[in-house]
Amino acid sequence: MTSQNQLARPMTPSLPPQKSSSPAKILSLAPDCFTNMFSFLSPQNLAVLSSLSNAFRELVFERVREIRAEKTAISKDFLVNFEQLNRLEVVNVKSGFDELTKNVIERQQFLKTLILERVDDRESNVLNLQEMHGLEHLEVHWAKFMHDVRLSPIAVEKHLRHLKLHNMAFSDFYFNQLPQHMGVAINLRELDLSFCQNVVEPSIVSFAPNLTHLNISRTGIMNQTIYHIIKNCHELRVLIADSNEHLGNGHLIVKNHPKLEILSLNLCRRLYDFSTFACPALQKIDISRTPVQNAHLSKLFRDNAHVPEILIAEDYKAFENSDFDLELKMSPSASPAPENGSMMQEKSFVPLKCRKINLACTFLESSILEQFFQAAAETIEDLDANNTQITNLSLPSFFSMPRLKRIDVSSTNITNQAVELILAMSPSLEEFTARVCIAINDELVMSSQSVRMLDLTGSPINTKSLREILKRCPQLEKLIICSAIEQIELESTSLKEFSCATCTTLSHFTLGACPKLHTLHAHSLVSLVSCVVTDEGRNTPLKLIELQQSPQLIGRQLSEVFPEAKIDGFTLKRDIMDIENPSLDELRSGFRKYQNLHSTHVLVNLSEKTQQMIDKSTGMEQDQLRDLKSKICLQIGHYRSIQGRNLEEGVANVQESLQFFEERIALGIPENYFRIKNAYEVLLALYGNMTDKEKEFTEVTLKLHEWVERNKLDEEKNAE
């Protein structure tokens, strides 16, 4: 029998033993784990963690080695709570540097890396780091009121490897006293004094004799100092002296340095005389936007034919003179002898070893460009000829560029033939950019077995040429177009990214078999009325579709076909084209949205919707709708005069607007004078594009003159 106590026992199920929630297991981790974890926490997070318990507070105090306040300032609560924190190894403070932060930093004895930015406190003009004997990396950015940084002699002589003092107020006197007060930084490899404008003649060699990287951009350093640095810094690899206004009083010569690899004199606006030679290790010379004279530039290329990368005169009119000559042609004695006594048909040039040439926005003549291309034909890999005078006459040199991988000929006068030759005769070409090349017509046919990226933004292209490009470029992965194309049939086995953004005339888009396409940029397709996805196109692995300012109907169709793709810019907000009976305010909003997008198709639909509402309304609302339609019709006529298509319909649109404006004038509403003047100007543009409308053109010209004179008389009467 069961006892009474057993019967009275509650019948509750037994629960498994609960795991202890004590932080003991967390605190039992290896100390190095905490050091690593704490390096990812901000000072605010460390302060919160330390407030959990005394154990966590002691742990943070013992194991924190890095403080990174990169986005927010160090809180004062943290600094007060950890006033005795003295085992930090890395401190990175990008904002909020004040006296309290400065005191904590100056106490650190084991600090190896210190980075301070935006030190704008006028009272913090001296930074005392004499207790940091192991300091290896020091950066002080934008400390424009700080004129003194006191370093430990032990750190300077044994450990310091990287020193950056950016935009500080110290002068040559401070810098030249460093060897006496702090010793010689034998191990210092990188020194940055950029934007220290009071530095004119620093004794860099006596302080850091083994420098490999030196940045003296935007300082007061002059030619003689550069010469002294080159002569005495025997280990120097990189010299950057950009934007120095004091360079140029005389001839700057960089010579006889066996290890110098990179020389940058970008944007030195007073440097006209410059030359460099006897630097066999040079890999890059950058004198972009520096007005080096033509004669010195010619010598620069001749003396540095081995340099792989030379950047010159980007966006600077330094080469307008016609006497510029590279003089790269071989002398007769150096040229190979002709066979059988015949004359040589090809020019011979001194070979350059440039892998990259940037000639963007220069004013070099086509013959000079040909010298560049011909001389660097064997080694050139990256050529930027954007906005230059390159023409078909420069193209014979392209025939022998076997290593060319990237070329940019945007905003030039190259034609279809030139583009086809570049692609056909560059077997290694991967990226081709030809933006806004107005000499290219829409019958462009391109063929390449190697090109992977093609950018034709702003260059004419039609449906047929697009189909041929996709067919004849089997390796094409990225294609960008933006032109007056009306229909796109996209089908490619290799294409991964396609952009037809801002093709405002595009009305029909068909997506076929594209087994690798993952990104589609289709925003601002305001004229799109049809989007068809074939059965093969439904298998396209699209991940991102951009549809900002495109019709909502297209967004709904694509979201149904590709439910897993991310569609940017698609919302359920109704567009004016989706509203059957729009109100006056909705029609006005739609006109403001589409009036500057050069889409005639959308404006015609908007005009039809407005006419439907005019037929249904009466009174003042009808007058307001007629006024809106007159504006829409005038805008349609303006766009048709620009596009040169459907000119007769454009004339009818403008005449409809004129009729309404004249009715308003007859009712005594003078603000329509400007509209009538604008309408007559659009009519002149339309008739000017029509060969058989000379009589109408003359009549409109006379009417325009009459309206201008009539407007002047009315204004004089009103003034009286």
Summary of the structure (lengths in Angstrom):
residues: 720
radius of gyration: 36.2
end to end distance: 125.0
largest distance: 130.8
contacts: 2253
relative contact order: 0.03
helix: 37%
strand: 15%
